[in-house]
Amino acid sequence: MGRKIAREETMKLLFQMEMNNDCSDNLVELYINENNLDHDEQEYMRHAVRTIMTNLNNIDKSIEKYIKGWKIHRLAKVDLSVLRIAVYEIVYRKDIPIEVSINEAIEICKKYSTDESSKFINGVLGSFVREKDE
């Protein structure tokens, strides 16, 4: 379950960072230390958050391109966090199959958001991947 847990915990952490407007390394370490995560989960989270925060403008521009009729700041914070993780995995993690990243994003969204959101996430990521592959 390692990477599945790591994705969910990363989503929760990104959500917290967005809500509190705190993207500090201290918050990342505090979050990781307060949760019972194994070494691989911790490493995934650190790499994911560091890469997402470093490349946030590019990741958000990629998302914004496919959220027709929406502004990124209007998205539900859970959905935004899920999209950021999925785009991170698709662009920056060649060791994770694209289909896995999309499927996991949809599953997390179903668990923490709504069925409508999971369909929206699927559409955004599908469009992103189709254009990326062209």
C-alpha positions as CSV (number, residue, x, y, z in Angstrom):
1,M,0.0,0.0,0.0
2,G,3.0,2.3,0.3
3,R,2.6,4.6,-2.7
4,K,-1.2,4.7,-2.4
5,I,-0.8,5.9,1.2
6,A,2.0,8.3,0.2
7,R,-0.3,9.8,-2.5
8,E,-3.2,10.3,-0.1
9,E,-0.9,11.8,2.6
10,T,0.7,14.0,0.0
11,M,-2.7,15.2,-1.1
12,K,-3.6,16.0,2.6
13,L,-0.3,17.8,3.0
14,L,-0.7,19.9,-0.2
15,F,-4.3,20.7,0.9
16,Q,-3.0,21.9,4.3
17,M,-0.3,23.9,2.7
18,E,-2.8,25.6,0.3
19,M,-5.3,26.3,3.1
20,N,-2.7,27.7,5.5
21,N,-0.6,29.4,2.8
22,D,2.4,27.7,4.3
23,C,4.7,25.8,1.9
24,S,7.7,25.6,4.3
25,D,10.0,22.6,4.6
26,N,9.3,22.8,8.4
27,L,5.6,22.0,7.7
28,V,6.5,19.1,5.5
29,E,8.8,17.6,8.1
30,L,6.3,18.2,10.9
31,Y,3.5,16.5,8.9
32,I,5.7,13.5,8.0
33,N,6.9,13.2,11.6
34,E,3.4,13.3,13.0
35,N,2.2,10.5,10.8
36,N,3.2,6.9,10.9
37,L,4.8,6.6,7.5
38,D,7.4,4.1,6.3
39,H,10.6,5.2,4.7
40,D,9.4,4.9,1.1
41,E,6.2,6.9,1.8
42,Q,8.3,9.6,3.4
43,E,10.7,9.7,0.5
44,Y,7.8,9.9,-2.0
45,M,6.2,12.7,-0.1
46,R,9.4,14.7,0.2
47,H,10.2,14.4,-3.5
48,A,6.6,15.0,-4.6
49,V,6.1,18.2,-2.5
50,R,9.6,19.5,-3.3
51,T,9.1,19.0,-7.0
52,I,5.6,20.3,-7.0
53,M,6.5,23.5,-5.1
54,T,9.6,24.1,-7.3
55,N,7.6,23.7,-10.5
56,L,4.2,25.0,-9.2
57,N,3.8,27.6,-11.9
58,N,4.4,25.1,-14.7
59,I,2.2,22.5,-13.1
60,D,-0.6,25.0,-12.5
61,K,-0.3,26.3,-16.1
62,S,-0.6,22.7,-17.3
63,I,-3.8,22.2,-15.2
64,E,-5.3,25.6,-16.1
65,K,-5.0,24.8,-19.8
66,Y,-7.5,21.9,-19.5
67,I,-10.0,23.3,-16.9
68,K,-12.2,24.9,-19.5
69,G,-14.4,27.6,-17.9
70,W,-12.7,27.4,-14.5
71,K,-9.9,29.4,-12.8
72,I,-7.4,27.4,-10.8
73,H,-8.1,29.4,-7.6
74,R,-11.8,28.4,-7.9
75,L,-11.1,24.6,-7.9
76,A,-11.8,22.7,-4.8
77,K,-8.6,22.4,-2.9
78,V,-8.8,18.6,-2.8
79,D,-9.2,18.5,-6.5
80,L,-6.4,20.9,-7.1
81,S,-4.1,18.9,-4.8
82,V,-5.0,15.7,-6.6
83,L,-4.4,17.3,-10.0
84,R,-1.0,18.6,-8.9
85,I,0.1,15.2,-7.8
86,A,-1.0,13.5,-11.0
87,V,0.7,16.1,-13.2
88,Y,3.8,15.8,-11.1
89,E,3.8,12.0,-11.6
90,I,3.1,12.2,-15.3
91,V,5.8,14.8,-16.0
92,Y,8.5,14.1,-13.4
93,R,8.2,10.4,-12.5
94,K,9.0,8.2,-15.4
95,D,9.0,5.2,-13.1
96,I,5.2,5.5,-12.6
97,P,2.9,4.4,-15.5
98,I,0.6,7.3,-16.7
99,E,-2.4,5.0,-16.3
100,V,-1.6,4.4,-12.7
101,S,-1.2,8.1,-12.0
102,I,-4.6,8.8,-13.5
103,N,-6.3,5.9,-11.9
104,E,-4.9,6.8,-8.4
105,A,-5.9,10.4,-8.9
106,I,-9.5,9.3,-9.6
107,E,-9.6,7.0,-6.7
108,I,-8.3,9.6,-4.3
109,C,-10.8,12.1,-5.6
110,K,-13.7,9.5,-5.1
111,K,-12.6,9.0,-1.5
112,Y,-12.0,12.7,-0.5
113,S,-14.2,14.7,-3.0
114,T,-17.2,13.9,-5.2
115,D,-18.1,11.6,-8.1
116,E,-18.4,14.7,-10.2
117,S,-15.0,15.8,-9.2
118,S,-13.5,12.4,-10.1
119,K,-15.1,12.7,-13.6
120,F,-13.7,16.2,-13.9
121,I,-10.2,15.0,-12.9
122,N,-10.3,12.1,-15.4
123,G,-11.2,14.6,-18.2
124,V,-8.5,17.1,-17.3
125,L,-5.8,14.4,-17.0
126,G,-7.0,12.6,-20.1
127,S,-6.8,15.8,-22.2
128,F,-3.4,16.6,-20.6
129,V,-2.0,13.2,-21.5
130,R,-3.4,13.2,-25.1
131,E,-1.8,16.6,-25.9
132,K,1.4,15.7,-24.1
133,D,1.8,12.5,-26.3
134,E,1.2,14.4,-29.5
